[in-house]
Amino acid sequence: MSENKAVDIKSDDNKVDTAPTPQNTPIFTAPFAAAAAARAAAVAEEDSDAPAAHNPALMSMLQGRLGSLVGAPSGYIESLPKTVRERIDGLRYLQKQHIEIDKQMHMEIYELEKKYNKLYAPLYERRSSIIAGKAEPTDEEKAEGAKIAEADKEGEPVLSGIAEQKEDDDEEGLKAVDGVPDFWLTALRNHPQLGELITDRDEEAIKFLRDVRLEYLEDNLGFKLIFDFAENQFFSNPELTKTYFYQQSDVAGILEFKSAQGTDINWKPENDLSVTVETKKQRHKTTNRTRVVKKTVPSKTFFSFFTTVEEPDEEDESDLAEETRDRIELDYELAEEFKEKIIPNAVDWFTGKALEYEGLEDYEDEFMDDYYDDEDEDSDDDEDDDDDEDGLSRSAKEAAEPPQCKNQ
């Protein structure tokens, strides 16, 4: 994709853009307030006699007041002579004209990306055919690829999940293998963030992934990720998609993330990866008899990526709302990884070469810890004390009903 995207978030006196941009621009709100509060806390810690150092409530109030000062009008502009204020108004108008040009530039970049995505399409189709075993590389493709592999030997790319090819493999054995087995599973596993998201249960389903494609929207601003699956025992969808919508900033003209819409996965009940069946023993406190009950609970899975997560209300400052916003931001970052890196350079992720030029060989991060849509686990401590007049606890009654399979 184009490397000329403008990714800075600009702001005027009245508005700050906080939506992630198509290049995952880090979002910082009120940086000076955070810095001022940090300095105040440091001063308080140095002075052991300072009351704020031992008073969390006072420190919280101090930080809140510092934060409220950010962006507050100082009265400086209003104190200037009228002629100077009029010149500043003229500069504001020039800035507005600059933003209008910025809008045109970013729309042209977007159209350029759409144009080149269509030019890439034949290469992606050829790649997909070879991976699936529907076609074989030409002599020229094999020869030129061998030169690239020889040049890469110096770096010794990381091979993850790729069986080493034995020199004495006979032709009959090679002919029995169609295409490139587990190509997309290996490529996604080699990506650090996605590797954390893929569970052991997911692997068997991802082996059916035949292709990952990118399409730009024609009737809207945005793009769609398309995951093409072979028929499998996990879900009936031939394709799983995630669509991302842009909006154009009135402040900087850049295209920002607006919202996302995922596929409802039609899970086959016996192989629903989005839930786990828990088996528990419950004891009746009167009769002392035990019984086994089953309960379905949400499960961590790569396929949570296709869940549509609604943006919380802007005024909602609860912990749940913040966690949801974090998850949406992480989700969009993953979408950009697919769009800008994984789809264009899939073979490099398969071989591990991408880890080198991305500088990720020693990547360690807990990036996905808050990605999954976990629900609070029920405590088992008091279940024995919840027996009702029918001799069953409330949890046992729920578990006795047929399991509800979630479609994410």
Disulfide bonds with the S-S distance in Angstrom:
none
